Amino acid sequence: MGRRLRRNASGAVLLEALIALVVLAIVGSAAAGTASEAIRAVARVHQAESEMRSVGRLLTAVSLWSREDLDRHLGSRRQGPWSMRIDRARSTLYEVSLSDAASGQVLLRTSLYREAEDR
């Protein structure tokens, strides 16, 4: 009778070990998937940050344009991967916005003051 009890106990231990390995595998694969998604999220953030720096450089360059240059570029136009729109809100105030050309989402927007020309 004692021998039979030991066989049943060793079979139960083996079953418990197999269940523990399965649980460990499930938890491990979930952790690996989470880590992989975190790495992809960080890459997307780096890409978005790089794009915003590029958009910022373009907007900085546009902010240095003279009144004549701004008047020449009124309206919407494609500027590389972005769409740039320049409107004149008042005779001395220009509104400039840069949008993603594919989605149309506004990335940066600013207003620029230029003194009126003396005539």
Biopython code that builds the backbone (N, CA, C, O; Angstrom):
import numpy as np
from Bio.PDB.StructureBuilder import StructureBuilder

atoms = [
    (1, "MET", "N", (0.812, -1.187, 0.000)),
    (1, "MET", "CA", (0.000, 0.000, 0.000)),
    (1, "MET", "C", (0.859, 1.256, 0.000)),
    (1, "MET", "O", (0.504, 2.239, -0.650)),
    (2, "GLY", "N", (1.974, 1.246, 0.710)),
    (2, "GLY", "CA", (2.861, 2.395, 0.775)),
    (2, "GLY", "C", (3.500, 2.707, -0.569)),
    (2, "GLY", "O", (3.721, 3.866, -0.919)),
    (3, "ARG", "N", (3.795, 1.627, -1.326)),
    (3, "ARG", "CA", (4.410, 1.800, -2.626)),
    (3, "ARG", "C", (3.445, 2.467, -3.613)),
    (3, "ARG", "O", (3.863, 3.307, -4.411)),
    (4, "ARG", "N", (2.207, 2.113, -3.567)),
    (4, "ARG", "CA", (1.193, 2.668, -4.445)),
    (4, "ARG", "C", (0.972, 4.153, -4.139)),
    (4, "ARG", "O", (0.768, 4.948, -5.057)),
    (5, "LEU", "N", (1.010, 4.522, -2.890)),
    (5, "LEU", "CA", (0.841, 5.914, -2.470)),
    (5, "LEU", "C", (1.985, 6.773, -3.004)),
    (5, "LEU", "O", (1.767, 7.910, -3.422)),
    (6, "ARG", "N", (3.202, 6.232, -2.991)),
    (6, "ARG", "CA", (4.349, 6.979, -3.511)),
    (6, "ARG", "C", (4.233, 7.203, -5.015)),
    (6, "ARG", "O", (4.603, 8.271, -5.502)),
    (7, "ARG", "N", (3.732, 6.228, -5.758)),
    (7, "ARG", "CA", (3.559, 6.388, -7.200)),
    (7, "ARG", "C", (2.528, 7.479, -7.504)),
    (7, "ARG", "O", (2.750, 8.309, -8.385)),
    (8, "ASN", "N", (1.432, 7.482, -6.799)),
    (8, "ASN", "CA", (0.407, 8.506, -6.993)),
    (8, "ASN", "C", (0.951, 9.891, -6.640)),
    (8, "ASN", "O", (0.652, 10.874, -7.316)),
    (9, "ALA", "N", (1.751, 9.958, -5.577)),
    (9, "ALA", "CA", (2.323, 11.239, -5.160)),
    (9, "ALA", "C", (3.317, 11.739, -6.196)),
    (9, "ALA", "O", (3.346, 12.932, -6.496)),
    (10, "SER", "N", (4.135, 10.843, -6.748)),
    (10, "SER", "CA", (5.106, 11.289, -7.745)),
    (10, "SER", "C", (4.397, 11.709, -9.036)),
    (10, "SER", "O", (4.848, 12.637, -9.708)),
    (11, "GLY", "N", (3.318, 11.055, -9.385)),
    (11, "GLY", "CA", (2.526, 11.471, -10.547)),
    (11, "GLY", "C", (1.884, 12.827, -10.336)),
    (11, "GLY", "O", (1.804, 13.622, -11.273)),
    (12, "ALA", "N", (1.427, 13.108, -9.128)),
    (12, "ALA", "CA", (0.828, 14.408, -8.814)),
    (12, "ALA", "C", (1.886, 15.502, -8.856)),
    (12, "ALA", "O", (1.622, 16.612, -9.318)),
    (13, "VAL", "N", (3.084, 15.187, -8.373)),
    (13, "VAL", "CA", (4.183, 16.162, -8.403)),
    (13, "VAL", "C", (4.544, 16.488, -9.856)),
    (13, "VAL", "O", (4.763, 17.650, -10.197)),
    (14, "LEU", "N", (4.605, 15.478, -10.697)),
    (14, "LEU", "CA", (4.902, 15.695, -12.117)),
    (14, "LEU", "C", (3.825, 16.557, -12.765)),
    (14, "LEU", "O", (4.144, 17.462, -13.536)),
    (15, "LEU", "N", (2.567, 16.292, -12.468)),
    (15, "LEU", "CA", (1.461, 17.079, -13.008)),
    (15, "LEU", "C", (1.551, 18.528, -12.527)),
    (15, "LEU", "O", (1.353, 19.458, -13.310)),
    (16, "GLU", "N", (1.847, 18.716, -11.258)),
    (16, "GLU", "CA", (2.000, 20.082, -10.727)),
    (16, "GLU", "C", (3.162, 20.808, -11.386)),
    (16, "GLU", "O", (3.077, 22.003, -11.669)),
    (17, "ALA", "N", (4.259, 20.074, -11.631)),
    (17, "ALA", "CA", (5.420, 20.682, -12.292)),
    (17, "ALA", "C", (5.072, 21.103, -13.716)),
    (17, "ALA", "O", (5.471, 22.179, -14.161)),
    (18, "LEU", "N", (4.328, 20.258, -14.435)),
    (18, "LEU", "CA", (3.913, 20.594, -15.799)),
    (18, "LEU", "C", (2.988, 21.806, -15.810)),
    (18, "LEU", "O", (3.120, 22.678, -16.669)),
    (19, "ILE", "N", (2.065, 21.865, -14.875)),
    (19, "ILE", "CA", (1.153, 23.015, -14.788)),
    (19, "ILE", "C", (1.946, 24.281, -14.470)),
    (19, "ILE", "O", (1.682, 25.340, -15.039)),
    (20, "ALA", "N", (2.908, 24.173, -13.572)),
    (20, "ALA", "CA", (3.740, 25.338, -13.233)),
    (20, "ALA", "C", (4.526, 25.824, -14.441)),
    (20, "ALA", "O", (4.663, 27.030, -14.649)),
    (21, "LEU", "N", (5.045, 24.892, -15.242)),
    (21, "LEU", "CA", (5.770, 25.279, -16.457)),
    (21, "LEU", "C", (4.854, 25.967, -17.467)),
    (21, "LEU", "O", (5.252, 26.943, -18.105)),
    (22, "VAL", "N", (3.645, 25.468, -17.612)),
    (22, "VAL", "CA", (2.688, 26.097, -18.532)),
    (22, "VAL", "C", (2.358, 27.509, -18.069)),
    (22, "VAL", "O", (2.341, 28.440, -18.875)),
    (23, "VAL", "N", (2.095, 27.674, -16.771)),
    (23, "VAL", "CA", (1.803, 29.001, -16.230)),
    (23, "VAL", "C", (2.999, 29.926, -16.431)),
    (23, "VAL", "O", (2.831, 31.082, -16.817)),
    (24, "LEU", "N", (4.197, 29.426, -16.172)),
    (24, "LEU", "CA", (5.409, 30.216, -16.363)),
    (24, "LEU", "C", (5.581, 30.616, -17.829)),
    (24, "LEU", "O", (5.983, 31.743, -18.117)),
    (25, "ALA", "N", (5.284, 29.711, -18.749)),
    (25, "ALA", "CA", (5.384, 30.020, -20.177)),
    (25, "ALA", "C", (4.385, 31.096, -20.579)),
    (25, "ALA", "O", (4.715, 31.997, -21.350)),
    (26, "ILE", "N", (3.167, 31.003, -20.059)),
    (26, "ILE", "CA", (2.142, 32.012, -20.378)),
    (26, "ILE", "C", (2.556, 33.378, -19.851)),
    (26, "ILE", "O", (2.464, 34.378, -20.563)),
    (27, "VAL", "N", (3.009, 33.420, -18.610)),
    (27, "VAL", "CA", (3.433, 34.693, -18.012)),
    (27, "VAL", "C", (4.654, 35.242, -18.746)),
    (27, "VAL", "O", (4.752, 36.447, -18.980)),
    (28, "GLY", "N", (5.578, 34.363, -19.106)),
    (28, "GLY", "CA", (6.771, 34.795, -19.836)),
    (28, "GLY", "C", (6.445, 35.367, -21.202)),
    (28, "GLY", "O", (7.018, 36.381, -21.603)),
    (29, "SER", "N", (5.529, 34.729, -21.925)),
    (29, "SER", "CA", (5.169, 35.241, -23.252)),
    (29, "SER", "C", (4.411, 36.565, -23.131)),
    (29, "SER", "O", (4.573, 37.451, -23.970)),
    (30, "ALA", "N", (3.593, 36.700, -22.102)),
    (30, "ALA", "CA", (2.903, 37.977, -21.888)),
    (30, "ALA", "C", (3.905, 39.081, -21.563)),
    (30, "ALA", "O", (3.770, 40.205, -22.048)),
    (31, "ALA", "N", (4.898, 38.770, -20.755)),
    (31, "ALA", "CA", (5.930, 39.758, -20.415)),
    (31, "ALA", "C", (6.745, 40.133, -21.651)),
    (31, "ALA", "O", (7.070, 41.304, -21.845)),
    (32, "ALA", "N", (7.075, 39.152, -22.484)),
    (32, "ALA", "CA", (7.820, 39.434, -23.711)),
    (32, "ALA", "C", (6.994, 40.290, -24.662)),
    (32, "ALA", "O", (7.526, 41.205, -25.290)),
    (33, "GLY", "N", (5.711, 40.006, -24.775)),
    (33, "GLY", "CA", (4.841, 40.828, -25.627)),
    (33, "GLY", "C", (4.735, 42.252, -25.129)),
    (33, "GLY", "O", (4.749, 43.194, -25.920)),
    (34, "THR", "N", (4.630, 42.414, -23.818)),
    (34, "THR", "CA", (4.563, 43.757, -23.232)),
    (34, "THR", "C", (5.859, 44.512, -23.480)),
    (34, "THR", "O", (5.829, 45.690, -23.836)),
    (35, "ALA", "N", (6.985, 43.858, -23.298)),
    (35, "ALA", "CA", (8.284, 44.502, -23.537)),
    (35, "ALA", "C", (8.437, 44.891, -25.004)),
    (35, "ALA", "O", (8.942, 45.968, -25.319)),
    (36, "SER", "N", (8.003, 44.019, -25.884)),
    (36, "SER", "CA", (8.087, 44.308, -27.318)),
    (36, "SER", "C", (7.226, 45.519, -27.686)),
    (36, "SER", "O", (7.660, 46.382, -28.450)),
    (37, "GLU", "N", (6.024, 45.581, -27.150)),
    (37, "GLU", "CA", (5.148, 46.727, -27.421)),
    (37, "GLU", "C", (5.725, 48.012, -26.840)),
    (37, "GLU", "O", (5.595, 49.076, -27.445)),
    (38, "ALA", "N", (6.357, 47.926, -25.682)),
    (38, "ALA", "CA", (6.984, 49.104, -25.084)),
    (38, "ALA", "C", (8.124, 49.620, -25.960)),
    (38, "ALA", "O", (8.295, 50.830, -26.112)),
    (39, "ILE", "N", (8.894, 48.714, -26.528)),
    (39, "ILE", "CA", (9.984, 49.116, -27.425)),
    (39, "ILE", "C", (9.420, 49.802, -28.669)),
    (39, "ILE", "O", (9.961, 50.813, -29.117)),
    (40, "ARG", "N", (8.338, 49.259, -29.229)),
    (40, "ARG", "CA", (7.717, 49.890, -30.402)),
    (40, "ARG", "C", (7.143, 51.253, -30.054)),
    (40, "ARG", "O", (7.221, 52.177, -30.863)),
    (41, "ALA", "N", (6.563, 51.396, -28.857)),
    (41, "ALA", "CA", (6.007, 52.683, -28.431)),
    (41, "ALA", "C", (7.105, 53.723, -28.293)),
    (41, "ALA", "O", (6.920, 54.875, -28.685)),
    (42, "VAL", "N", (8.238, 53.335, -27.744)),
    (42, "VAL", "CA", (9.369, 54.260, -27.612)),
    (42, "VAL", "C", (9.866, 54.677, -28.994)),
    (42, "VAL", "O", (10.192, 55.846, -29.201)),
    (43, "ALA", "N", (9.928, 53.757, -29.927)),
    (43, "ALA", "CA", (10.357, 54.088, -31.296)),
    (43, "ALA", "C", (9.389, 55.072, -31.944)),
    (43, "ALA", "O", (9.818, 56.000, -32.630)),
    (44, "ARG", "N", (8.066, 54.875, -31.730)),
    (44, "ARG", "CA", (7.079, 55.811, -32.284)),
    (44, "ARG", "C", (7.238, 57.204, -31.674)),
    (44, "ARG", "O", (7.113, 58.209, -32.373)),
    (45, "VAL", "N", (7.510, 57.260, -30.382)),
    (45, "VAL", "CA", (7.693, 58.553, -29.715)),
    (45, "VAL", "C", (8.934, 59.254, -30.261)),
    (45, "VAL", "O", (8.904, 60.461, -30.501)),
    (46, "HIS", "N", (10.022, 58.513, -30.460)),
    (46, "HIS", "CA", (11.235, 59.105, -31.026)),
    (46, "HIS", "C", (10.982, 59.638, -32.438)),
    (46, "HIS", "O", (11.473, 60.706, -32.800)),
    (47, "GLN", "N", (10.222, 58.897, -33.219)),
    (47, "GLN", "CA", (9.913, 59.332, -34.575)),
    (47, "GLN", "C", (9.049, 60.599, -34.548)),
    (47, "GLN", "O", (9.297, 61.531, -35.313)),
    (48, "ALA", "N", (8.053, 60.638, -33.683)),
    (48, "ALA", "CA", (7.191, 61.823, -33.576)),
    (48, "ALA", "C", (7.983, 63.032, -33.093)),
    (48, "ALA", "O", (7.771, 64.148, -33.567)),
    (49, "GLU", "N", (8.894, 62.810, -32.152)),
    (49, "GLU", "CA", (9.722, 63.908, -31.653)),
    (49, "GLU", "C", (10.634, 64.450, -32.748)),
    (49, "GLU", "O", (10.819, 65.662, -32.862)),
    (50, "SER", "N", (11.193, 63.569, -33.540)),
    (50, "SER", "CA", (12.040, 63.985, -34.653)),
    (50, "SER", "C", (11.239, 64.795, -35.673)),
    (50, "SER", "O", (11.720, 65.800, -36.195)),
    (51, "GLU", "N", (10.020, 64.349, -35.950)),
    (51, "GLU", "CA", (9.168, 65.077, -36.891)),
    (51, "GLU", "C", (8.819, 66.465, -36.351)),
    (51, "GLU", "O", (8.815, 67.443, -37.099)),
    (52, "MET", "N", (8.524, 66.547, -35.047)),
    (52, "MET", "CA", (8.184, 67.852, -34.466)),
    (52, "MET", "C", (9.388, 68.805, -34.499)),
    (52, "MET", "O", (9.217, 70.010, -34.684)),
    (53, "ARG", "N", (10.596, 68.272, -34.322)),
    (53, "ARG", "CA", (11.782, 69.126, -34.438)),
    (53, "ARG", "C", (11.922, 69.659, -35.860)),
    (53, "ARG", "O", (12.258, 70.827, -36.058)),
    (54, "SER", "N", (11.665, 68.804, -36.849)),
    (54, "SER", "CA", (11.749, 69.242, -38.246)),
    (54, "SER", "C", (10.686, 70.292, -38.557)),
    (54, "SER", "O", (10.967, 71.290, -39.220)),
    (55, "VAL", "N", (9.467, 70.063, -38.078)),
    (55, "VAL", "CA", (8.387, 71.034, -38.282)),
    (55, "VAL", "C", (8.745, 72.355, -37.597)),
    (55, "VAL", "O", (8.491, 73.427, -38.144)),
    (56, "GLY", "N", (9.331, 72.278, -36.410)),
    (56, "GLY", "CA", (9.735, 73.474, -35.685)),
    (56, "GLY", "C", (10.797, 74.264, -36.436)),
    (56, "GLY", "O", (10.764, 75.494, -36.453)),
    (57, "ARG", "N", (11.738, 73.559, -37.057)),
    (57, "ARG", "CA", (12.768, 74.253, -37.850)),
    (57, "ARG", "C", (12.145, 74.970, -39.041)),
    (57, "ARG", "O", (12.517, 76.103, -39.348)),
    (58, "LEU", "N", (11.191, 74.312, -39.719)),
    (58, "LEU", "CA", (10.524, 74.951, -40.853)),
    (58, "LEU", "C", (9.740, 76.174, -40.393)),
    (58, "LEU", "O", (9.796, 77.222, -41.036)),
    (59, "LEU", "N", (9.018, 76.051, -39.297)),
    (59, "LEU", "CA", (8.236, 77.178, -38.798)),
    (59, "LEU", "C", (9.156, 78.328, -38.354)),
    (59, "LEU", "O", (8.810, 79.497, -38.524)),
    (60, "THR", "N", (10.296, 78.008, -37.800)),
    (60, "THR", "CA", (11.273, 79.039, -37.431)),
    (60, "THR", "C", (11.764, 79.770, -38.676)),
    (60, "THR", "O", (11.890, 80.995, -38.675)),
    (61, "ALA", "N", (12.037, 79.019, -39.731)),
    (61, "ALA", "CA", (12.480, 79.639, -40.983)),
    (61, "ALA", "C", (11.395, 80.544, -41.550)),
    (61, "ALA", "O", (11.688, 81.648, -42.010)),
    (62, "VAL", "N", (10.143, 80.090, -41.521)),
    (62, "VAL", "CA", (9.026, 80.895, -42.036)),
    (62, "VAL", "C", (8.850, 82.158, -41.193)),
    (62, "VAL", "O", (8.506, 83.214, -41.723)),
    (63, "SER", "N", (9.081, 82.053, -39.896)),
    (63, "SER", "CA", (8.905, 83.222, -39.029)),
    (63, "SER", "C", (9.922, 84.319, -39.326)),
    (63, "SER", "O", (9.736, 85.463, -38.909)),
    (64, "LEU", "N", (10.987, 83.986, -40.035)),
    (64, "LEU", "CA", (11.997, 84.981, -40.407)),
    (64, "LEU", "C", (11.700, 85.633, -41.758)),
    (64, "LEU", "O", (12.405, 86.558, -42.161)),
    (65, "TRP", "N", (10.681, 85.170, -42.453)),
    (65, "TRP", "CA", (10.345, 85.726, -43.750)),
    (65, "TRP", "C", (9.863, 87.160, -43.605)),
    (65, "TRP", "O", (9.277, 87.542, -42.592)),
    (66, "SER", "N", (10.120, 87.926, -44.623)),
    (66, "SER", "CA", (9.638, 89.313, -44.650)),
    (66, "SER", "C", (8.147, 89.338, -44.984)),
    (66, "SER", "O", (7.550, 88.318, -45.329)),
    (67, "ARG", "N", (7.575, 90.512, -44.874)),
    (67, "ARG", "CA", (6.168, 90.696, -45.204)),
    (67, "ARG", "C", (5.896, 90.304, -46.660)),
    (67, "ARG", "O", (4.880, 89.679, -46.965)),
    (68, "GLU", "N", (6.811, 90.676, -47.545)),
    (68, "GLU", "CA", (6.652, 90.363, -48.968)),
    (68, "GLU", "C", (6.671, 88.846, -49.202)),
    (68, "GLU", "O", (5.887, 88.321, -49.993)),
    (69, "ASP", "N", (7.569, 88.159, -48.511)),
    (69, "ASP", "CA", (7.624, 86.700, -48.650)),
    (69, "ASP", "C", (6.334, 86.050, -48.149)),
    (69, "ASP", "O", (5.808, 85.133, -48.779)),
    (70, "LEU", "N", (5.835, 86.528, -47.021)),
    (70, "LEU", "CA", (4.588, 85.982, -46.486)),
    (70, "LEU", "C", (3.427, 86.231, -47.448)),
    (70, "LEU", "O", (2.606, 85.342, -47.677)),
    (71, "ASP", "N", (3.359, 87.440, -48.011)),
    (71, "ASP", "CA", (2.306, 87.746, -48.988)),
    (71, "ASP", "C", (2.408, 86.845, -50.215)),
    (71, "ASP", "O", (1.391, 86.420, -50.765)),
    (72, "ARG", "N", (3.627, 86.556, -50.640)),
    (72, "ARG", "CA", (3.842, 85.704, -51.807)),
    (72, "ARG", "C", (3.392, 84.265, -51.549)),
    (72, "ARG", "O", (3.032, 83.553, -52.486)),
    (73, "HIS", "N", (3.411, 83.837, -50.291)),
    (73, "HIS", "CA", (3.078, 82.456, -49.948)),
    (73, "HIS", "C", (1.691, 82.308, -49.321)),
    (73, "HIS", "O", (1.407, 81.278, -48.708)),
    (74, "LEU", "N", (0.827, 83.304, -49.458)),
    (74, "LEU", "CA", (-0.525, 83.201, -48.887)),
    (74, "LEU", "C", (-1.254, 81.991, -49.458)),
    (74, "LEU", "O", (-1.098, 81.656, -50.632)),
    (75, "GLY", "N", (-2.047, 81.343, -48.617)),
    (75, "GLY", "CA", (-2.809, 80.172, -49.043)),
    (75, "GLY", "C", (-2.144, 78.890, -48.583)),
    (75, "GLY", "O", (-1.261, 78.905, -47.725)),
    (76, "SER", "N", (-2.576, 77.786, -49.158)),
    (76, "SER", "CA", (-2.043, 76.476, -48.782)),
    (76, "SER", "C", (-1.085, 75.980, -49.846)),
    (76, "SER", "O", (-1.276, 76.211, -51.040)),
    (77, "ARG", "N", (-0.056, 75.297, -49.391)),
    (77, "ARG", "CA", (0.909, 74.694, -50.312)),
    (77, "ARG", "C", (1.583, 73.527, -49.626)),
    (77, "ARG", "O", (1.641, 73.450, -48.399)),
    (78, "ARG", "N", (2.081, 72.637, -50.428)),
    (78, "ARG", "CA", (2.798, 71.465, -49.917)),
    (78, "ARG", "C", (4.236, 71.875, -49.626)),
    (78, "ARG", "O", (4.884, 72.507, -50.461)),
    (79, "GLN", "N", (4.726, 71.526, -48.471)),
    (79, "GLN", "CA", (6.088, 71.829, -48.052)),
    (79, "GLN", "C", (6.704, 70.525, -47.569)),
    (79, "GLN", "O", (6.680, 70.233, -46.373)),
    (80, "GLY", "N", (7.256, 69.741, -48.487)),
    (80, "GLY", "CA", (7.786, 68.425, -48.117)),
    (80, "GLY", "C", (6.639, 67.509, -47.687)),
    (80, "GLY", "O", (5.638, 67.400, -48.395)),
    (81, "PRO", "N", (6.775, 66.853, -46.539)),
    (81, "PRO", "CA", (5.706, 65.950, -46.074)),
    (81, "PRO", "C", (4.574, 66.678, -45.357)),
    (81, "PRO", "O", (3.662, 66.044, -44.827)),
    (82, "TRP", "N", (4.633, 68.013, -45.341)),
    (82, "TRP", "CA", (3.636, 68.790, -44.603)),
    (82, "TRP", "C", (2.870, 69.717, -45.531)),
    (82, "TRP", "O", (3.274, 69.973, -46.665)),
    (83, "SER", "N", (1.776, 70.201, -45.026)),
    (83, "SER", "CA", (0.984, 71.196, -45.721)),
    (83, "SER", "C", (1.101, 72.496, -44.917)),
    (83, "SER", "O", (0.832, 72.517, -43.716)),
    (84, "MET", "N", (1.499, 73.561, -45.582)),
    (84, "MET", "CA", (1.659, 74.855, -44.914)),
    (84, "MET", "C", (0.551, 75.795, -45.375)),
    (84, "MET", "O", (0.277, 75.908, -46.570)),
    (85, "ARG", "N", (-0.076, 76.461, -44.427)),
    (85, "ARG", "CA", (-1.121, 77.426, -44.752)),
    (85, "ARG", "C", (-0.754, 78.753, -44.109)),
    (85, "ARG", "O", (-0.474, 78.827, -42.913)),
    (86, "ILE", "N", (-0.761, 79.802, -44.930)),
    (86, "ILE", "CA", (-0.505, 81.164, -44.447)),
    (86, "ILE", "C", (-1.720, 82.007, -44.786)),
    (86, "ILE", "O", (-2.122, 82.102, -45.946)),
    (87, "ASP", "N", (-2.298, 82.614, -43.767)),
    (87, "ASP", "CA", (-3.441, 83.514, -43.929)),
    (87, "ASP", "C", (-3.071, 84.860, -43.330)),
    (87, "ASP", "O", (-2.272, 84.946, -42.397)),
    (88, "ARG", "N", (-3.672, 85.917, -43.889)),
    (88, "ARG", "CA", (-3.483, 87.242, -43.308)),
    (88, "ARG", "C", (-4.766, 87.591, -42.568)),
    (88, "ARG", "O", (-5.788, 87.891, -43.186)),
    (89, "ALA", "N", (-4.703, 87.550, -41.230)),
    (89, "ALA", "CA", (-5.872, 87.824, -40.402)),
    (89, "ALA", "C", (-6.203, 89.315, -40.396)),
    (89, "ALA", "O", (-7.370, 89.704, -40.442)),
    (90, "ARG", "N", (-5.173, 90.131, -40.339)),
    (90, "ARG", "CA", (-5.298, 91.588, -40.391)),
    (90, "ARG", "C", (-4.182, 92.101, -41.287)),
    (90, "ARG", "O", (-3.365, 91.321, -41.776)),
    (91, "SER", "N", (-4.147, 93.389, -41.500)),
    (91, "SER", "CA", (-3.114, 93.920, -42.388)),
    (91, "SER", "C", (-1.710, 93.710, -41.837)),
    (91, "SER", "O", (-0.745, 93.706, -42.602)),
    (92, "THR", "N", (-1.578, 93.537, -40.526)),
    (92, "THR", "CA", (-0.258, 93.353, -39.916)),
    (92, "THR", "C", (-0.076, 91.982, -39.273)),
    (92, "THR", "O", (0.977, 91.714, -38.694)),
    (93, "LEU", "N", (-1.069, 91.117, -39.360)),
    (93, "LEU", "CA", (-1.014, 89.830, -38.661)),
    (93, "LEU", "C", (-1.187, 88.664, -39.626)),
    (93, "LEU", "O", (-2.169, 88.596, -40.366)),
    (94, "TYR", "N", (-0.231, 87.754, -39.609)),
    (94, "TYR", "CA", (-0.264, 86.554, -40.443)),
    (94, "TYR", "C", (-0.409, 85.333, -39.538)),
    (94, "TYR", "O", (0.209, 85.261, -38.476)),
    (95, "GLU", "N", (-1.217, 84.391, -39.960)),
    (95, "GLU", "CA", (-1.367, 83.132, -39.237)),
    (95, "GLU", "C", (-0.762, 82.023, -40.088)),
    (95, "GLU", "O", (-1.118, 81.851, -41.254)),
    (96, "VAL", "N", (0.156, 81.275, -39.489)),
    (96, "VAL", "CA", (0.866, 80.212, -40.199)),
    (96, "VAL", "C", (0.587, 78.902, -39.475)),
    (96, "VAL", "O", (0.728, 78.813, -38.256)),
    (97, "SER", "N", (0.190, 77.891, -40.234)),
    (97, "SER", "CA", (-0.004, 76.569, -39.631)),
    (97, "SER", "C", (0.649, 75.516, -40.516)),
    (97, "SER", "O", (0.635, 75.608, -41.743)),
    (98, "LEU", "N", (1.221, 74.516, -39.855)),
    (98, "LEU", "CA", (1.823, 73.377, -40.549)),
    (98, "LEU", "C", (1.061, 72.126, -40.132)),
    (98, "LEU", "O", (0.898, 71.847, -38.944)),
    (99, "SER", "N", (0.598, 71.381, -41.127)),
    (99, "SER", "CA", (-0.205, 70.180, -40.889)),
    (99, "SER", "C", (0.457, 68.982, -41.540)),
    (99, "SER", "O", (1.242, 69.120, -42.479)),
    (100, "ASP", "N", (0.134, 67.816, -41.033)),
    (100, "ASP", "CA", (0.558, 66.582, -41.670)),
    (100, "ASP", "C", (-0.218, 66.458, -42.981)),
    (100, "ASP", "O", (-1.447, 66.517, -42.982)),
    (101, "ALA", "N", (0.485, 66.288, -44.080)),
    (101, "ALA", "CA", (-0.174, 66.252, -45.393)),
    (101, "ALA", "C", (-1.102, 65.048, -45.531)),
    (101, "ALA", "O", (-2.130, 65.138, -46.203)),
    (102, "ALA", "N", (-0.759, 63.934, -44.911)),
    (102, "ALA", "CA", (-1.572, 62.726, -45.053)),
    (102, "ALA", "C", (-2.846, 62.792, -44.219)),
    (102, "ALA", "O", (-3.933, 62.502, -44.716)),
    (103, "SER", "N", (-2.711, 63.173, -42.947)),
    (103, "SER", "CA", (-3.877, 63.148, -42.056)),
    (103, "SER", "C", (-4.587, 64.489, -41.935)),
    (103, "SER", "O", (-5.757, 64.539, -41.556)),
    (104, "GLY", "N", (-3.895, 65.567, -42.251)),
    (104, "GLY", "CA", (-4.480, 66.898, -42.114)),
    (104, "GLY", "C", (-4.423, 67.432, -40.689)),
    (104, "GLY", "O", (-4.920, 68.526, -40.423)),
    (105, "GLN", "N", (-3.830, 66.685, -39.776)),
    (105, "GLN", "CA", (-3.728, 67.114, -38.378)),
    (105, "GLN", "C", (-2.733, 68.270, -38.259)),
    (105, "GLN", "O", (-1.608, 68.184, -38.751)),
    (106, "VAL", "N", (-3.163, 69.361, -37.597)),
    (106, "VAL", "CA", (-2.295, 70.517, -37.413)),
    (106, "VAL", "C", (-1.208, 70.153, -36.409)),
    (106, "VAL", "O", (-1.493, 69.705, -35.298)),
    (107, "LEU", "N", (0.050, 70.355, -36.821)),
    (107, "LEU", "CA", (1.183, 70.034, -35.963)),
    (107, "LEU", "C", (1.648, 71.258, -35.181)),
    (107, "LEU", "O", (1.876, 71.180, -33.973)),
    (108, "LEU", "N", (1.788, 72.380, -35.867)),
    (108, "LEU", "CA", (2.185, 73.638, -35.219)),
    (108, "LEU", "C", (1.444, 74.790, -35.863)),
    (108, "LEU", "O", (1.128, 74.764, -37.053)),
    (109, "ARG", "N", (1.172, 75.803, -35.056)),
    (109, "ARG", "CA", (0.470, 76.986, -35.543)),
    (109, "ARG", "C", (1.018, 78.192, -34.793)),
    (109, "ARG", "O", (1.298, 78.121, -33.597)),
    (110, "THR", "N", (1.168, 79.300, -35.511)),
    (110, "THR", "CA", (1.624, 80.525, -34.861)),
    (110, "THR", "C", (1.072, 81.732, -35.601)),
    (110, "THR", "O", (0.549, 81.618, -36.709)),
    (111, "SER", "N", (1.198, 82.887, -34.968)),
    (111, "SER", "CA", (0.828, 84.155, -35.587)),
    (111, "SER", "C", (2.079, 85.014, -35.677)),
    (111, "SER", "O", (2.906, 85.030, -34.766)),
    (112, "LEU", "N", (2.202, 85.723, -36.785)),
    (112, "LEU", "CA", (3.377, 86.565, -37.010)),
    (112, "LEU", "C", (2.930, 88.004, -37.256)),
    (112, "LEU", "O", (1.995, 88.259, -38.014)),
    (113, "TYR", "N", (3.614, 88.932, -36.602)),
    (113, "TYR", "CA", (3.312, 90.344, -36.784)),
    (113, "TYR", "C", (4.343, 90.942, -37.726)),
    (113, "TYR", "O", (5.546, 90.741, -37.566)),
    (114, "ARG", "N", (3.854, 91.673, -38.701)),
    (114, "ARG", "CA", (4.728, 92.432, -39.600)),
    (114, "ARG", "C", (4.143, 93.831, -39.718)),
    (114, "ARG", "O", (2.956, 93.989, -39.999)),
    (115, "GLU", "N", (4.971, 94.844, -39.504)),
    (115, "GLU", "CA", (4.488, 96.221, -39.585)),
    (115, "GLU", "C", (3.966, 96.515, -40.978)),
    (115, "GLU", "O", (4.453, 95.995, -41.982)),
    (116, "ALA", "N", (2.953, 97.373, -40.996)),
    (116, "ALA", "CA", (2.377, 97.798, -42.278)),
    (116, "ALA", "C", (3.378, 98.656, -43.021)),
    (116, "ALA", "O", (4.170, 99.384, -42.423)),
    (117, "GLU", "N", (3.326, 98.555, -44.329)),
    (117, "GLU", "CA", (4.223, 99.354, -45.148)),
    (117, "GLU", "C", (3.757, 100.801, -45.165)),
    (117, "GLU", "O", (2.557, 101.066, -45.238)),
    (118, "ASP", "N", (4.686, 101.729, -45.100)),
    (118, "ASP", "CA", (4.356, 103.149, -45.221)),
    (118, "ASP", "C", (4.230, 103.488, -46.691)),
    (118, "ASP", "O", (5.114, 103.192, -47.496)),
    (119, "ARG", "N", (3.120, 104.112, -47.022)),
    (119, "ARG", "CA", (2.904, 104.473, -48.441)),
    (119, "ARG", "C", (2.680, 105.938, -48.549)),
    (119, "ARG", "O", (2.478, 106.452, -49.649)),
]
sb = StructureBuilder()
sb.init_structure("model")
sb.init_model(0)
sb.init_chain("A")
sb.init_seg("    ")
for serial, (resi, resn, name, xyz) in enumerate(atoms, 1):
    if name == "N":
        sb.init_residue(resn, " ", resi, " ")
    sb.init_atom(name, np.array(xyz, "f"), 0.0, 1.0, " ", f" {name:<3s}", serial, name[0])
structure = sb.get_structure()
